[in-house]
Amino acid sequence: MNRGEVIQREAGFDALDAAAASDGAAGNGAARAPSVGTTPPGAASAGPATPVAKRPLRICWVLPGTGLSGGVKSTRLLAEAMVARGHDVTIAYPKAGPPWPSPLHVGSFVRHAWRGVKAWRSPADSQLPHHLESSTARLIPVNEREVLPQHVPDADILIGTWWETMEWLRGWPACKGMLAHFIRHYELFGGDPERVREVYRLKTMKFCIATWLRRLMAEEYGDPNAVLVPNGVDWSQFNSVPRDKAPVPTVGLLYSHVKWKDTPTAFEAIRIAQKTLPELRVLAFGNKPMLPEHTPPSNLEFFVRPPQDQIPQIYRQADCWIVSSVSEGFGMPGLESAACRCPVVSTRCGGPEDYVQDGVSGYLVDVGDAEQMARRILDVVTQDNEKWRRMSEASYAISRRFNWERSAEILEGALIAALENAPAAPEPVVAAGAPVR
């Protein structure tokens, strides 16, 4: 590839070099459902064999929709880890997507309308890969814009995964389960901020995927009892043997249209770094083509909707992975890259602070500071191979702490304790002489 060239590819990975391809992520399937608890040959075990649950639970997760987001993927992986522990798990979601936003929220309303127009004009767009194509959990796609009680079986636990799903669920009958809120981001960006805050004020069980969200629930919403259930790594998909720096210095990132992902700052940081290191190579992937206003840096290869089995090949080619978000619930790509032995340069945006140790496994920089990010990118990719390998191994070692089986064990313990401590349901009122069923 010539300097200054930008290559955009539609899902194909023919350009990946032989060294990365030989790492073993083969296949051409879309968002598969990897088996939980398996570890590639030669990889260290991430924990003991999955034990049988102390008490089998009926658990129903309700999502606002599906897609290729980290929230959908991580919900499925955690649900599958609970299935592996012996629980009866359901994931329900509207096939038609979430309800229409209020016209008062002009941006959200226009985006929703435009997605509908594109789906009508190109039916294939509505058949794009997503993370709920298959699962060991029971999947219930609902042909409505909202999941209703009659769509799902009775359960012990009912879990909402987005502020709006909590609005749906708060009035459901008790037979559908004790209500819990699985908090994956501070979702003020996703609707009327006061409605979102009201959801966080609900007196329900709360589970948070990152330390900053747990702290937020305690400090802003007066709930110090939220339980930290971090995301894990799918070790059947993301892993890497010890490796050296790439022959050509290479940086990688997730490309996104989402404003708070702040792709422009990442691109600007790379352009600044390329003034010092013109040969700096850039790899990026995302689920949508690049916007014209997102001026890309030189030497960029961009992969649109790559098959899931080939994403690790991108990570394994990078000397440094960058996360430029303004706010990040967790930041799954950063952790996945660490599992593939990438040092990570991230903004102090929340979630990545749980898996980036500043100066050891990568660097943390201020939000929106492209100059500082550029300096840290150069610090990573220009250090000698021995120092880079130490940082690479430190990043991998931190990633080994994140394991879906361990997270499932935490969740299981909290749910069983909550059920055991719940007040007994009142006895049903039966008319005199009526049979008791």
C-alpha positions in Angstrom: 0.0 0.0 0.0 1.4 3.4 -1.0 1.7 6.1 1.6 -1.5 8.2 1.7 -3.7 5.5 0.3 -7.0 4.7 1.9 -8.5 1.3 1.3 -12.0 0.4 2.2 -13.1 -3.2 2.1 -16.6 -4.7 2.4 -16.1 -7.6 4.8 -13.3 -9.2 2.8 -9.9 -9.8 4.5 -7.9 -10.8 1.4 -5.4 -8.0 2.3 -4.5 -9.4 5.7 -0.9 -10.5 5.7 0.1 -14.2 6.0 1.5 -13.8 9.5 -1.8 -12.6 10.9 -3.8 -15.1 8.9 -1.7 -17.9 10.3 -2.9 -17.1 13.9 -5.9 -19.2 13.3 -9.0 -17.0 13.1 -10.6 -18.6 10.1 -14.0 -18.9 8.7 -16.4 -16.6 6.9 -19.5 -16.7 9.1 -21.3 -13.7 10.4 -21.7 -12.9 14.1 -21.5 -16.4 15.4 -22.4 -17.7 18.8 -19.0 -18.9 20.1 -19.0 -21.7 22.7 -18.6 -20.4 26.2 -15.8 -21.6 28.3 -13.5 -23.0 25.6 -9.9 -22.0 25.2 -7.8 -22.2 22.1 -4.9 -24.7 22.1 -1.9 -23.4 23.9 -3.8 -20.7 25.8 -3.6 -20.5 29.5 -6.9 -21.4 31.2 -8.9 -18.4 32.2 -10.4 -20.2 35.3 -11.7 -23.5 36.6 -14.3 -25.6 34.8 -17.7 -24.2 34.9 -19.5 -25.5 38.0 -23.2 -26.5 38.3 -25.4 -23.7 39.7 -26.2 -23.9 43.4 -29.8 -23.2 42.4 -31.1 -23.2 38.9 -32.8 -19.9 38.0 -35.2 -18.9 35.3 -33.8 -15.7 33.9 -35.2 -13.4 31.2 -33.2 -10.7 29.6 -35.0 -8.0 27.5 -33.1 -6.0 24.9 -34.3 -3.0 22.9 -33.2 -4.7 19.7 -30.3 -6.4 18.1 -27.3 -5.5 16.0 -23.5 -5.6 16.2 -23.1 -3.5 19.3 -21.0 -4.5 22.2 -24.0 -4.3 24.5 -25.9 -7.0 22.5 -22.8 -9.2 22.2 -21.9 -9.0 25.9 -25.5 -9.7 26.9 -25.5 -12.9 24.8 -22.1 -14.0 26.1 -23.1 -13.5 29.7 -26.4 -15.2 29.1 -24.6 -18.2 27.6 -22.3 -18.4 30.5 -25.3 -18.6 32.8 -26.8 -21.4 30.6 -23.5 -23.2 31.0 -24.0 -23.0 34.8 -27.3 -24.8 34.5 -29.8 -21.9 34.4 -32.8 -21.5 32.1 -32.1 -18.3 30.2 -34.2 -16.4 27.7 -33.3 -13.3 25.6 -36.2 -11.4 24.2 -36.0 -8.4 21.8 -38.1 -6.6 19.2 -37.3 -7.6 15.7 -38.7 -4.2 14.5 -36.3 -2.3 16.7 -37.1 0.1 19.5 -40.2 2.4 19.4 -40.0 5.7 17.6 -38.4 8.5 19.6 -40.3 11.7 20.2 -40.3 14.2 17.3 -39.1 16.7 19.9 -35.8 14.9 19.8 -35.1 15.9 16.2 -31.8 14.2 15.6 -33.0 10.8 17.0 -36.3 11.1 15.1 -34.6 11.8 11.8 -32.1 9.0 12.2 -34.8 6.5 13.0 -36.9 7.6 10.0 -33.8 7.4 7.7 -33.2 3.8 8.9 -36.8 2.9 8.0 -36.4 4.5 4.5 -33.2 2.5 3.9 -34.7 -0.7 5.0 -37.7 -0.1 2.7 -35.5 0.7 -0.3 -33.0 -2.1 0.4 -34.6 -5.1 2.2 -31.1 -6.6 2.3 -30.1 -3.9 4.8 -32.6 -5.4 7.3 -30.9 -8.8 7.0 -27.5 -7.6 8.2 -25.4 -9.8 10.5 -26.1 -9.4 14.2 -25.1 -10.9 17.5 -28.4 -12.8 18.1 -28.4 -15.0 15.1 -28.0 -18.1 17.3 -27.3 -18.8 21.0 -27.3 -21.5 23.6 -29.9 -19.2 25.4 -33.5 -19.3 24.2 -34.0 -16.4 21.7 -37.4 -14.8 21.4 -37.5 -12.2 18.6 -40.8 -10.3 18.9 -42.7 -8.9 15.9 -43.5 -5.7 17.8 -41.6 -2.6 18.7 -41.9 -3.4 22.4 -41.6 -6.7 24.3 -44.8 -7.4 26.3 -45.4 -9.8 29.2 -47.2 -12.3 27.0 -44.2 -12.7 24.8 -41.9 -14.3 27.4 -42.2 -17.2 29.9 -42.6 -16.8 33.6 -39.2 -16.3 35.3 -37.5 -15.8 38.6 -35.5 -12.8 37.4 -36.4 -10.2 34.7 -33.4 -8.1 33.5 -33.7 -4.8 31.5 -30.6 -3.8 29.6 -31.4 -0.3 28.4 -33.3 2.6 30.1 -36.3 2.2 27.8 -36.6 -1.5 28.4 -36.8 -0.7 32.2 -39.8 1.5 31.4 -41.4 -1.4 29.6 -40.8 -3.9 32.4 -41.5 -1.9 35.6 -45.3 -2.7 35.5 -45.0 -6.3 34.5 -46.7 -8.9 36.7 -44.7 -10.6 39.5 -44.8 -14.0 37.8 -42.4 -12.6 35.2 -39.7 -12.3 37.8 -37.9 -9.9 40.2 -36.9 -6.8 38.2 -33.2 -6.0 37.8 -31.4 -3.4 35.7 -28.1 -4.3 33.9 -26.4 -1.0 33.3 -24.0 -0.8 30.4 -23.6 2.9 30.0 -24.8 6.2 31.4 -27.6 6.5 28.8 -28.6 10.2 29.0 -27.6 10.3 25.3 -30.3 7.8 24.4 -33.5 9.8 25.1 -35.2 12.4 27.4 -32.5 12.8 30.1 -35.1 13.2 32.9 -36.8 9.9 31.9 -33.4 8.2 31.9 -32.6 9.6 35.3 -36.0 8.4 36.6 -35.1 4.9 35.5 -31.8 5.1 37.5 -33.8 6.2 40.6 -35.9 3.0 40.5 -35.5 0.8 43.6 -34.4 -2.2 41.7 -31.4 -4.5 41.7 -28.6 -2.9 39.7 -25.7 -4.5 38.0 -22.9 -2.4 36.4 -20.3 -3.5 33.9 -17.6 -1.0 35.0 -16.3 0.6 38.1 -17.3 4.2 37.1 -20.9 3.2 36.5 -21.1 1.6 40.0 -19.6 4.7 41.5 -22.1 6.9 39.5 -25.1 4.9 40.9 -23.8 5.4 44.4 -22.9 9.1 44.2 -25.6 10.4 41.9 -28.5 8.1 42.5 -28.0 7.0 46.1 -27.6 3.3 45.5 -24.4 2.0 47.0 -25.5 -1.6 46.5 -25.1 -1.9 42.7 -23.0 -5.0 41.9 -20.0 -4.9 39.6 -20.3 -7.6 36.9 -17.6 -6.8 34.4 -17.6 -7.8 30.8 -15.4 -10.8 29.9 -13.4 -11.9 27.0 -14.6 -14.7 24.6 -11.3 -16.7 24.9 -12.5 -19.0 22.1 -12.3 -16.1 19.7 -9.7 -13.6 21.0 -6.3 -14.7 22.0 -2.7 -14.5 20.8 0.6 -16.1 21.4 3.5 -13.8 22.4 4.6 -11.7 19.5 6.9 -9.0 18.3 6.2 -5.6 16.9 4.9 -5.5 13.3 7.5 -4.9 10.6 5.7 -1.6 9.8 4.5 0.4 12.9 0.7 -0.2 13.0 -2.1 1.4 15.0 -5.7 0.1 15.1 -9.2 1.5 16.1 -12.9 0.8 15.9 -14.5 3.2 13.5 -18.0 4.6 14.5 -20.5 7.2 13.4 -21.6 7.5 17.1 -20.7 11.0 18.3 -19.4 10.0 21.7 -17.0 7.5 20.2 -15.2 10.6 18.9 -13.6 9.1 15.8 -12.4 12.5 14.6 -10.1 12.9 17.6 -8.6 9.5 16.9 -8.0 10.4 13.2 -6.5 13.7 14.1 -4.1 12.0 16.6 -3.0 9.6 14.0 -2.4 12.4 11.5 -0.3 14.2 14.1 1.7 11.0 14.8 2.3 10.5 11.0 4.1 13.9 10.8 6.8 12.2 12.9 6.3 8.7 11.6 5.0 9.0 8.0 5.0 5.2 7.5 2.6 4.6 10.4 0.0 2.1 9.2 -3.7 2.3 10.3 -6.2 -0.5 10.5 -9.8 0.1 11.4 -13.1 -1.8 11.3 -16.7 -0.7 11.7 -20.3 -1.7 10.9 -21.0 1.3 8.6 -19.1 2.9 5.7 -17.0 5.9 6.4 -18.7 9.3 6.6 -17.4 12.0 4.1 -16.8 14.4 6.9 -14.6 12.0 8.8 -11.3 12.9 7.0 -9.2 9.7 7.3 -5.5 9.6 8.0 -3.0 8.3 5.4 -2.1 4.6 5.1 -5.6 3.5 6.3 -7.2 0.1 5.6 -10.8 0.1 6.6 -12.9 -3.1 6.9 -16.7 -2.7 6.8 -18.7 -5.3 8.8 -15.9 -7.9 8.9 -16.8 -11.5 9.8 -16.5 -12.0 13.6 -13.9 -14.8 13.2 -11.5 -12.4 11.3 -11.6 -9.5 13.7 -8.8 -11.0 15.9 -6.6 -10.9 12.8 -6.9 -7.1 12.8 -6.0 -6.9 16.5 -3.0 -9.2 16.1 -1.5 -6.9 13.4 -1.6 -3.8 15.5 1.2 -2.6 17.8 -1.2 -0.2 19.5 -5.0 0.0 19.8 -6.7 3.3 20.5 -9.9 4.2 22.2 -10.9 7.9 21.7 -14.3 8.0 23.2 -15.8 10.9 25.2 -17.6 8.4 27.3 -17.5 4.6 27.2 -19.6 2.2 29.2 -16.9 -0.5 28.9 -15.2 -0.5 25.5 -15.2 -4.1 24.4 -12.8 -3.6 21.4 -10.1 -2.3 23.8 -10.3 -5.4 26.0 -10.4 -7.7 23.0 -7.3 -6.1 21.5 -5.5 -6.5 24.9 -6.4 -10.2 24.7 -4.6 -10.2 21.4 -1.6 -8.6 23.1 -2.1 -5.0 22.0 -1.0 -2.2 24.3 -4.0 0.2 24.5 -4.0 4.0 24.4 -7.3 5.2 25.6 -9.0 8.4 26.8 -10.1 8.6 30.4 -13.6 7.9 29.3 -14.8 5.4 31.9 -14.8 1.7 31.1 -11.2 1.4 29.7 -9.8 2.6 33.0 -10.7 -0.8 34.4 -8.3 -2.6 32.0 -5.6 -0.1 31.0 -2.8 0.5 33.5 -1.2 3.8 32.6 2.4 3.5 31.7 2.4 -0.3 32.1 -0.1 -1.9 29.6 -0.6 1.3 27.6 -1.5 4.9 28.4 -4.5 6.9 29.5 -5.0 10.4 28.0 -7.4 13.3 28.4 -10.7 13.2 26.5 -10.5 15.2 23.2 -6.7 15.7 23.4 -5.4 14.6 20.0 -1.9 16.0 20.7 -1.5 13.9 23.9 -2.9 10.8 22.2 -0.5 11.2 19.3 2.5 11.4 21.7 1.4 8.2 23.5 0.8 6.4 20.2 4.4 7.2 19.2 5.6 6.2 22.7 4.1 2.7 22.1 5.0 2.1 18.5 8.5 3.5 18.5 9.9 1.9 21.6 12.3 -1.0 21.1 10.9 -4.5 20.7 11.9 -5.7 24.1 10.1 -2.8 25.9 7.1 -3.2 23.5 6.9 -6.9 24.4 6.8 -6.1 28.1 3.9 -3.7 27.5 2.2 -6.2 25.2 2.5 -9.0 27.9 1.2 -6.6 30.6 -1.9 -5.8 28.5 -2.5 -9.5 27.9 -2.1 -10.3 31.6 -4.7 -7.7 32.6 -7.1 -9.0 30.0 -6.9 -12.5 31.5 -8.7 -11.2 34.6 -11.9 -10.7 32.5 -13.7 -14.0 32.1 -17.4 -14.6 31.3 -17.6 -17.6 33.7 -16.3 -15.5 36.6 -18.8 -12.8 35.8 -21.6 -15.3 35.6 -20.6 -16.6 39.0 -20.8 -13.1 40.5 -24.2 -12.5 38.8 -25.5 -15.9 40.0 -24.5 -15.3 43.6 -26.1 -11.8 43.7 -29.4 -13.1 42.1 -29.7 -16.0 44.5 -29.0 -13.8 47.5 -31.7 -11.3 46.3 -34.3 -14.0 45.8 -33.5 -15.5 49.2 -33.9 -12.1 50.9 -37.0 -11.1 49.0 -40.2 -10.7 51.1 -42.6 -13.6 50.6 -45.3 -13.1 48.1 -48.7 -12.5 49.7 -51.1 -15.4 49.8 -53.8 -15.2 47.1 -57.3 -14.2 48.3 -59.7 -17.0 47.6 -63.4 -16.7 47.8 -65.1 -18.9 50.4 -65.8 -22.3 48.9 -63.7 -21.7 45.8 -61.2 -24.4 44.9 -57.5 -23.5 45.5 -55.5 -24.1 42.3 
